Amino acid sequence: MTNIQFIFNVADKQGLIFEIIASSVKKNRSSLTLFDDKALMVSLSDMLWHNDVFSFLPHQTNKSSSINRICLSDNGIKHMDDILINATNEKIEGFSRYLKLYELIGLDELEKANARERFTFYKDCGYKLSATDHSQVIL
């Protein structure tokens, strides 16, 4: 069953996504990050490619392959099954095929209200949930 972690009060989603991806790579796990903000996806993609030679993280956008460990998508691609990072403000269809789901919640009140609805939905379905303030997150 999918383990779901809500991380709220995230002021810097790009930075947190980078940390989650880097931690996942160190654990030899694959990750898919879904975006509804194309500019954020492009900015994160640039960040992943432009780190120094020892820490850059090769990835693909809007496609995945068996050799690729990191995928960023703004078109709903869902071909991986390890870690899903939700950087959208919506419930992701097919989330239950993933081992771990990170729900990233910003500072906006509408975003928080939508997250509360998703949290209630997951809880009512019996998923294991945790909720952590971004300042307390340890990856």
N, C-alpha and C positions, 0 to 999 in steps of 0.2 A: 504494500500500500504506500502511496505517495506521502512523504514527510513534507509538511508545508511550514515554511518560516516566513512570517510577516516581519518586515523591518520598517519601522515607521519613523517619521521626522527626518527623512533623508533630504538634506539640502543639496547634496552633490551626487546625483544618481550615477553620473559617468564615473566618478572616483570609486564609488561602492561597487559598481558592476566590474570595473577593472580588478578590484581586490578579490571579488568572488571568482572571477575567471582565473586569475593568477593562482589562487588557492586551489582551485579545481585542477588546473594543469599539474601542479605539484603532487596532487593525489592521483594523477593519471586518469582523470575523469573528463568526460565530454560535457560541453555546455552549449545550450541554445539560449540566446537572449532575444526576446521579442520586444519590438518598439512600436509606438504609434507616433513617434517624433523622429522623422527622417534625419533632421539636423543632428540630433543626439547620437543616432546610429553612426552617421558619417564621422562625427567628431571622435567617438570612441574607436571606430575603425582606424582612423589616423593615429590615435594614441597607441593602439596595440601594435601597429606597424613601425612606429617611429621611436620606440624605446631603443636603448643602446643594443649593440649586437648580442649581448649576453641575456637580455631580458625581453626582447621583442616577442610578441605572441602571434604567430601566423594563424590566420583565420580566413573564413569566407563570408561574404554577405549574400543573403537571399538564395543560397544553395548549400548543400552539404554533400559530403562524400564519406566513405568508410574510413579514409585516412585522415580526415579533418577532425580535430578535437574541439574546435571553437567555431560557432556559427552565429552571426548577427542577422536578424531578419526584421523587415518591416512589412512583409507580405504574407505572414502567417505560415511560413514553412515549418513543418513539424516532423522532420525525419530522424530525430535523435530521441534517445530515451533515458538519458542519465540525469542531467541537471537542466532545469528550465528556470530562466530568470525572467520574470514578468516586469517589464518596464513600461507597460501600458496601464490604462486605467480600467481594464475590463477583465472578466473571467475568461481564461483561455480554454477553448474547447479542446478536449483530448489531453488535458493536464495529467490525468490519472495514469498515463503510460510512462510518466517520468518517475524516477526514484525520489527526487528532491525538487521542490518548487520554492523559489524565493519570490515573494511578493514585495516589491519595493514601493513604499508609500511616502510621498513628498510632504510638503508643508501646507499645501492647498486644502481648504476645508471640503471642497467637492471631492477631491481625490480621497480624503480620509473617509467621507461618507460612503463612497463606492467600495472602499476597502472593507468597511464594516459589514456591508452586504455580502461581499465575497467570504469574509471570515465566518459569518453566520451560516452561509451555504455550506462551506467545507465542514464546519462543526456539526451541522445537522446531518451530513452524509457520513460522519464518523471518522474523518481524517484526523491524524495526529497533527496538532497545531502548536506553534509557539509564536509569541509576539515579543519583539525586542526593540527598544529604542536604539536608533542608529549609534548613539554615543556609547552603547554597551555591547556592540557587536564584536565578537571574536570569531575569526574564521579559521 
